Amino acid sequence: MLIYVFDISSLGGAASAGGEDGPADSKDSEYFVSCLKALQEHSKNVKVFCLIHKMDLVEDAQRDTVFEQQRQNLQKLSEPYTSDIACFPTSIWDASLYRAWSAMVHSLIPNVATLESQLSTFCQICRADEVVLFERATFLVISHTNAPAAAQKQPYADAHRFEKISNIVKQFKCVAAAPSLRVPSYEPMGCVQAELRKVAGAVREDGGPQLALHRNSQRLLYSRTH
């Protein structure tokens, strides 16, 4: 995996959406192409992720246009070397970095189809509207599944709900880790516990990210029920 961070100002996109400067004109792009050449020689099947950072420097009305322009330019730049490239607009002032890193972690899971199938089964057993699977250490979103639209009682209007859940749980973990605080243990029973273990086992196969079931506040799954 190659993760390359571009500063939007170095790509000539911070001033306006109609600028003629592109990735080919920047020093960053020269380094990027040299990396792609080395990967083509030593690791042809590598996945390439480009973060177009500091998007907050671009006016709100132009961000989508500027990002799409830079994404197309980077894809053209990398065409001779690889076709497996993904671009993300990022900034430290919003949740865009969280979404980008979650997508990268998701791409590293070798048996993601099995994982998503088990999550779907677990969602149906719990009669939940949605089930989200987080990575144990970072609480990045690995995968999620929804109940069929006909079974949902309300739509998902909040596009940032995963980031909010992650922040809430991470803050709770910090509080629960205090020596003076006692947190009652909890363990799912019956078929729910069995499905949880299937999900965790599916991720552990083939060297996937390390996941585990917890009996305390460090929960693996979050579900929103009716």
C-alpha positions in Angstrom: 0.0 0.0 0.0 1.2 3.5 -0.9 -0.3 6.5 0.9 0.7 9.8 -0.6 -0.4 13.1 0.8 -0.7 16.1 -1.5 -1.1 19.7 -0.2 -3.9 21.2 -2.2 -1.9 24.5 -2.4 1.0 22.7 -4.0 -1.3 21.4 -6.7 -2.5 24.9 -7.7 -6.1 24.2 -6.5 -6.4 26.4 -3.5 -7.0 29.7 -5.3 -9.8 28.7 -7.7 -11.4 25.8 -9.5 -10.4 27.0 -12.9 -6.7 27.2 -12.4 -4.5 25.6 -15.1 -1.9 24.3 -12.7 -2.2 20.6 -12.2 -0.3 17.7 -10.4 2.2 17.5 -13.3 3.4 21.0 -12.5 4.2 20.3 -8.8 7.3 19.0 -7.1 5.1 16.6 -5.2 4.0 15.0 -8.4 7.6 14.3 -9.4 8.1 12.4 -6.2 4.8 10.7 -6.6 5.7 9.5 -10.1 9.1 8.3 -8.9 7.3 6.2 -6.2 5.0 4.7 -8.7 7.9 3.8 -11.0 9.6 2.0 -8.0 6.3 0.2 -7.1 5.9 -0.9 -10.7 9.3 -2.5 -10.5 9.0 -4.1 -7.1 5.3 -4.4 -6.2 3.0 -4.1 -9.2 -0.2 -5.0 -7.4 0.1 -2.4 -4.7 -2.9 -0.2 -3.8 -2.4 3.6 -4.0 -4.2 6.1 -1.9 -3.8 9.8 -2.4 -5.0 12.3 0.2 -5.6 15.8 -1.2 -5.1 17.6 2.1 -5.9 21.1 3.4 -9.1 21.2 1.4 -10.4 23.8 4.0 -8.2 26.3 2.1 -10.6 26.0 -0.9 -13.9 27.9 -0.8 -16.9 25.7 0.1 -18.7 26.2 -3.2 -15.6 25.1 -5.1 -14.4 22.2 -3.1 -16.1 19.4 -5.0 -15.1 20.8 -8.3 -11.5 21.3 -7.3 -11.2 17.9 -5.8 -12.7 16.2 -8.8 -10.3 18.1 -11.1 -7.3 17.1 -9.0 -8.5 13.5 -8.8 -8.8 13.2 -12.5 -5.3 14.7 -13.0 -3.8 12.3 -10.5 -5.5 9.3 -12.2 -4.1 10.4 -15.6 -0.7 10.9 -14.0 -0.7 7.3 -12.6 -2.2 5.6 -15.6 1.1 4.3 -17.0 2.0 2.7 -13.7 -1.2 1.6 -11.9 -5.0 1.7 -12.2 -5.7 0.9 -8.6 -5.7 4.4 -7.1 -8.2 6.1 -4.8 -8.3 9.8 -3.8 -9.8 11.4 -0.8 -10.3 15.1 0.1 -9.1 15.7 3.7 -8.7 18.4 6.3 -7.9 18.4 10.0 -11.0 20.5 10.6 -13.6 17.8 9.8 -14.1 14.1 9.8 -12.6 13.6 6.3 -9.4 12.1 7.6 -11.4 9.5 9.6 -13.4 8.5 6.6 -10.2 8.2 4.5 -8.4 6.0 7.0 -11.5 3.8 7.5 -11.6 3.2 3.7 -7.9 2.2 3.8 -8.4 -0.2 6.6 -11.4 -1.7 4.9 -9.3 -2.3 1.8 -6.8 -4.4 3.8 -9.4 -7.0 4.8 -8.9 -10.1 2.7 -12.3 -11.7 3.3 -14.5 -8.7 3.4 -17.4 -10.4 1.6 -17.6 -13.1 4.3 -17.4 -10.4 7.0 -20.3 -8.4 5.5 -22.4 -11.5 5.1 -21.9 -12.4 8.8 -22.7 -8.8 9.8 -25.9 -8.9 7.7 -27.0 -12.1 9.5 -26.2 -10.6 12.9 -28.2 -7.5 12.0 -31.2 -9.6 11.2 -31.0 -11.7 14.4 -30.8 -8.5 16.5 -33.6 -6.9 14.5 -31.4 -3.8 14.3 -31.6 -1.0 11.7 -27.9 -0.9 11.4 -24.7 -2.7 12.6 -21.3 -1.1 12.5 -18.0 -2.9 12.9 -15.1 -0.9 14.3 -11.4 -1.8 14.4 -10.4 -2.5 18.0 -7.4 -0.2 18.5 -8.3 2.9 16.5 -12.1 2.5 16.2 -12.0 3.2 12.5 -15.1 1.8 10.6 -14.3 -1.5 9.0 -17.7 -2.3 7.7 -21.4 -1.8 8.3 -24.7 -3.2 7.2 -28.3 -2.0 7.1 -31.6 -3.7 7.5 -33.8 -3.8 4.4 -35.4 -0.5 3.7 -38.8 -1.9 4.3 -37.8 -3.0 7.8 -36.3 0.4 8.8 -38.5 2.7 10.9 -36.5 5.9 10.2 -34.0 7.0 7.5 -30.3 7.6 8.3 -30.2 11.4 7.9 -26.8 11.9 9.7 -24.0 11.1 7.3 -21.4 11.5 10.1 -23.0 9.1 12.6 -20.0 6.6 12.4 -17.5 9.3 13.3 -19.7 10.5 16.2 -20.1 6.9 17.5 -16.4 6.4 17.3 -15.7 9.6 19.3 -18.3 8.7 21.9 -16.9 5.2 22.5 -13.3 6.4 22.5 -14.1 9.0 25.1 -16.0 6.5 27.2 -13.0 4.1 27.0 -10.8 6.9 28.4 -13.2 7.5 31.3 -13.8 3.8 31.9 -10.0 3.2 32.1 -9.8 5.4 35.2 -8.7 3.3 38.2 -11.5 4.6 40.4 -14.3 3.7 38.0 -16.0 0.3 38.0 -17.8 -0.7 34.9 -20.2 -3.7 35.1 -19.3 -6.5 32.6 -21.6 -7.5 29.8 -21.6 -10.6 27.6 -24.1 -11.3 24.8 -25.9 -14.6 25.1 -27.2 -17.3 22.9 -27.4 -16.8 19.1 -26.2 -13.2 19.4 -23.0 -14.3 21.0 -22.5 -17.0 18.4 -22.9 -14.6 15.5 -20.5 -12.1 17.1 -17.9 -14.8 17.3 -18.4 -15.7 13.6 -17.9 -12.1 12.7 -14.7 -11.8 14.7 -13.5 -15.2 13.3 -14.1 -14.1 9.7 -11.9 -11.0 10.2 -9.1 -12.9 11.9 -8.8 -15.4 8.9 -6.1 -14.7 6.4 -4.2 -12.2 8.5 -7.0 -9.5 8.7 -6.9 -6.7 11.3 -6.9 -8.0 14.9 -10.4 -7.9 16.4 -11.8 -9.4 19.6 -15.0 -9.6 21.6 -15.0 -7.7 24.8 -16.9 -8.2 28.0 -16.4 -4.6 29.3 -16.7 -1.1 27.8 -14.4 -1.9 24.8 -17.2 -3.2 22.6 -16.6 -4.5 19.1 -20.0 -3.7 17.6 -22.5 -1.0 17.8 -26.1 -1.5 16.8 -29.0 0.9 16.5 -32.2 -0.9 17.3 -35.8 0.0 16.7 
